[in-house]
Amino acid sequence: MTSEEVRLNVEKALDEIRPFLQSDGGDISLLSIENNDTLVKVQLQGACVGCTVNQMTLKSGVEMTIKKYVPQIEQVLNIQS
């Protein structure tokens, strides 16, 4: 998979999970894909920022969905502003 294909597939994964985050007043944006396309940096936004379960959402929701689209991704990190 080329870097461009990785980016497109990560965006598709985020589009899949975004409605769930938005229904709770949050959102997510892609910041970067690094380390030879194995590390994704995202930023949780809105209600997700202060949510007590955002790490669980990140791991079991966001990371799992991204890995479904791009199996080579090893880690998804939330970068706080």
C-alpha positions as CSV (number, residue, x, y, z in Angstrom):
1,M,0.0,0.0,0.0
2,T,1.4,3.4,-1.0
3,S,1.5,6.3,1.5
4,E,-1.3,7.9,-0.4
5,E,-3.4,4.7,-0.2
6,V,-2.7,4.5,3.6
7,R,-3.8,8.1,4.1
8,L,-7.0,7.6,2.1
9,N,-7.9,4.4,4.0
10,V,-7.2,6.1,7.4
11,E,-9.5,8.9,6.3
12,K,-12.2,6.3,5.4
13,A,-11.8,4.7,8.8
14,L,-12.2,8.1,10.5
15,D,-15.3,8.8,8.4
16,E,-16.7,5.5,9.6
17,I,-16.2,6.4,13.3
18,R,-16.8,10.1,13.1
19,P,-20.7,9.9,13.4
20,F,-20.4,8.1,16.7
21,L,-18.1,10.7,18.1
22,Q,-20.3,13.5,16.7
23,S,-23.4,12.1,18.3
24,D,-21.7,12.6,21.7
25,G,-20.6,16.1,20.8
26,G,-17.1,15.2,19.8
27,D,-15.0,14.8,16.6
28,I,-11.6,13.6,15.4
29,S,-9.1,14.9,12.9
30,L,-6.1,13.3,11.3
31,L,-2.8,15.1,12.1
32,S,-0.2,12.9,10.5
33,I,0.9,9.4,9.5
34,E,4.5,8.7,10.5
35,N,7.2,6.0,11.0
36,N,6.9,4.4,7.6
37,D,3.1,4.4,7.7
38,T,2.8,2.6,11.0
39,L,1.9,5.4,13.4
40,V,-1.2,7.6,13.1
41,K,-1.6,10.8,15.1
42,V,-5.1,12.1,15.6
43,Q,-6.7,14.8,17.7
44,L,-9.9,14.2,19.5
45,Q,-12.1,17.3,19.6
46,G,-15.1,18.8,21.3
47,A,-16.7,16.7,24.1
48,C,-14.1,13.9,23.4
49,V,-11.3,16.1,24.9
50,G,-12.4,16.0,28.5
51,C,-14.2,12.7,28.3
52,T,-13.1,10.2,30.9
53,V,-13.3,7.3,28.5
54,N,-11.5,8.9,25.6
55,Q,-8.5,6.5,25.9
56,M,-10.9,3.5,25.6
57,T,-12.6,5.2,22.6
58,L,-9.2,5.7,21.0
59,K,-8.0,2.1,21.5
60,S,-11.2,0.1,21.0
61,G,-13.0,2.3,18.6
62,V,-10.6,4.5,16.6
63,E,-7.5,2.3,16.5
64,M,-9.5,-0.9,15.8
65,T,-11.3,0.7,13.0
66,I,-8.2,2.2,11.4
67,K,-6.4,-1.2,11.6
68,K,-9.4,-2.8,9.9
69,Y,-8.7,-0.5,6.9
70,V,-4.9,-0.4,7.2
71,P,-3.5,-3.5,9.0
72,Q,0.0,-2.2,8.9
73,I,-0.8,0.5,11.4
74,E,0.7,-0.4,14.8
75,Q,-0.3,2.6,16.9
76,V,-2.8,5.4,17.1
77,L,-1.9,8.4,19.3
78,N,-4.2,11.2,20.4
79,I,-2.2,14.5,20.3
80,Q,-3.7,17.1,22.6
81,S,-3.5,20.7,21.7
